[in-house]
Amino acid sequence: MKTIYHAADSRGDANHGWLKSRHTFSFANYHNPERMGFGALRVINDDFVIGGQGFGKHSHRDMEIISIPLSGKLGHGDDIGNNGIIETGEIQVMSAGTGITHSEMNGDNEEPVKFLQIWVIPNKRNVTPRYQQIRIDEGMQHNQFNQVLSPNPDDAGVWIHQNAWFHMGDFDKGLTETYQLKDANNGVYVFVISGKVVINGNTLDNRDGLGMVDTKNFTMDVIDDARVLVMEVPMTL
């Protein structure tokens, strides 16, 4: 197994007043040639938006864009007819394909919204833009890696145009859990949303990340109650 560790405080930092964002990989004004992504995983943005503010209309193409609210409400609108609120406990995906214009606003005028926005490079270009939003918290099992994204429209969670799987879980202190990769040719990136875990001798605290390649599985020891996001993606594009 080969690993790459990204401490939370080593991420790119953007503060625009209404928006505070930390970038695991190069994004916007943060450019680090050693952090251009992890295989097909191109962006992990940890965003905080104050009440009544947000990202106005802007366009994307040929990217799979996943949003996971951590607290608060995220308002969404796009030019293919989708308008609504994504709440904590839900996950949203857009396949930008040939092009989509959308906005992301705080869905509340007072309370801030915190969310992860993740970009995955697709394995198909110029697809018809699509949107999907589902609730994931009601079916999640405690102390398990729960699948929330896959390549299969008929499988659990949302789906994207890539041979990728995302899993999330809340784990109790003292637990040891093993994750088996769906595809042995993939790599896997673990992002600790909260708590503390140890993986392959690496201690990960809040918002730390660990990428792993050349492995079929990894074992995680939970040091403090933790919420963990696991992103398994192809390493070659």
SVG drawing of the C-alpha trace seen along z (x, -y; Angstrom):
<svg xmlns="http://www.w3.org/2000/svg" viewBox="-38 -40 42 47">
<polyline fill="none" stroke="black" stroke-width="0.4" points="0.0,0.0 1.2,-3.5 -0.3,-6.5 -0.5,-10.2 -1.5,-12.2 -3.2,-15.7 -3.5,-17.5 -6.5,-19.7 -4.4,-22.8 -2.3,-22.2 -5.3,-22.8 -5.8,-25.9 -7.7,-28.7 -10.1,-31.1 -12.0,-33.8 -14.4,-36.0 -16.4,-37.2 -19.7,-35.5 -17.7,-32.4 -15.0,-30.5 -13.6,-27.5 -10.8,-25.0 -9.4,-23.2 -7.9,-19.8 -6.7,-20.1 -5.9,-23.0 -8.9,-25.1 -9.5,-28.7 -6.8,-31.0 -5.2,-28.1 -2.7,-26.3 -0.3,-23.6 1.3,-21.4 1.6,-18.6 -2.1,-18.7 -3.9,-18.4 -6.2,-15.7 -6.2,-12.0 -6.9,-9.9 -10.4,-10.8 -11.0,-12.8 -10.3,-16.3 -11.9,-18.6 -12.8,-18.4 -14.0,-21.8 -15.1,-22.3 -17.4,-25.3 -19.1,-27.6 -21.6,-30.2 -23.3,-32.8 -27.1,-33.3 -28.7,-34.7 -25.5,-34.4 -24.1,-32.0 -22.8,-31.3 -24.7,-33.0 -25.3,-31.4 -22.2,-29.8 -21.5,-27.0 -19.7,-23.6 -19.2,-20.9 -17.8,-17.4 -17.6,-17.0 -19.4,-15.0 -20.2,-17.4 -21.4,-16.0 -22.6,-18.2 -23.1,-16.9 -24.6,-19.4 -23.1,-18.9 -25.3,-21.5 -27.9,-24.0 -29.7,-24.1 -28.3,-24.5 -30.4,-26.1 -30.0,-24.9 -31.3,-26.1 -30.2,-25.2 -31.1,-25.7 -32.5,-22.2 -35.5,-22.8 -34.3,-21.9 -35.0,-24.2 -35.1,-23.4 -33.3,-22.8 -30.7,-20.2 -30.8,-19.5 -28.4,-17.9 -28.8,-14.2 -29.1,-14.4 -26.7,-14.1 -26.9,-15.8 -25.1,-15.1 -24.9,-16.9 -23.5,-15.4 -22.4,-18.6 -21.8,-16.8 -22.3,-19.1 -22.9,-22.0 -25.1,-23.1 -25.6,-26.5 -26.6,-26.5 -26.6,-28.5 -25.8,-27.4 -27.2,-29.7 -27.7,-29.4 -31.3,-28.2 -31.7,-30.2 -31.4,-33.9 -29.9,-33.6 -28.2,-30.3 -25.0,-29.4 -24.7,-26.3 -21.7,-24.0 -21.2,-21.5 -18.7,-19.5 -18.5,-19.9 -16.6,-17.2 -15.7,-16.9 -15.0,-13.6 -13.6,-13.5 -16.1,-11.4 -15.3,-8.5 -17.7,-9.8 -17.7,-13.2 -20.5,-15.2 -23.3,-13.4 -26.7,-14.9 -26.7,-17.0 -28.5,-15.4 -29.4,-16.1 -30.1,-13.7 -30.9,-14.4 -31.8,-11.8 -32.0,-11.4 -29.3,-9.1 -29.5,-9.5 -32.6,-7.5 -31.2,-4.3 -27.6,-4.6 -26.5,-1.9 -24.4,-3.0 -20.8,-1.7 -20.9,-0.7 -19.6,-2.1 -22.9,-3.0 -22.8,-3.3 -24.0,-6.7 -22.7,-6.8 -21.8,-4.3 -21.5,-3.9 -24.9,-2.0 -28.2,-3.8 -29.9,-0.7 -27.6,-0.5 -27.7,-2.3 -27.2,-6.1 -26.7,-8.5 -24.8,-7.5 -22.2,-9.1 -20.4,-8.5 -17.3,-7.0 -16.2,-3.7 -16.3,-5.2 -18.0,-4.5 -18.5,-6.7 -19.3,-5.4 -20.2,-7.4 -20.5,-6.2 -20.7,-7.3 -18.5,-5.1 -18.2,-4.7 -15.0,-5.1 -13.1,-1.8 -14.5,-0.2 -12.3,1.4 -13.8,1.6 -12.4,2.8 -13.3,1.4 -13.0,3.6 -12.4,1.8 -15.0,2.5 -12.4,2.5 -8.8,3.6 -7.5,1.2 -8.9,-1.8 -7.4,-4.0 -9.3,-5.2 -9.3,-8.6 -10.6,-8.9 -11.8,-12.3 -12.6,-12.6 -15.5,-14.9 -15.3,-14.7 -13.6,-12.7 -10.3,-10.8 -9.3,-7.5 -6.1,-5.6 -5.5,-4.0 -2.3,-2.2 -0.5,-4.0 -1.8,-7.4 -3.8,-9.3 -6.5,-11.4 -8.3,-14.2 -11.2,-16.5 -10.9,-17.3 -7.7,-15.4 -7.4,-13.2 -5.5,-10.1 -5.2,-8.6 -4.2,-5.0 -3.2,-3.0 -2.0,0.5 -4.3,2.1 -7.5,4.1 -8.7,2.9 -7.8,0.8 -8.6,1.1 -9.7,-1.8 -9.4,-2.1 -11.8,-4.6 -10.0,-6.7 -12.9,-9.2 -16.5,-9.0 -16.1,-9.8 -17.9,-10.6 -16.0,-9.4 -16.4,-9.8 -14.6,-7.2 -14.1,-8.0 -13.0,-5.1 -11.9,-6.2 -9.9,-5.1 -6.3,-6.3 -5.9,-6.3 -8.0,-8.4"/>
</svg>
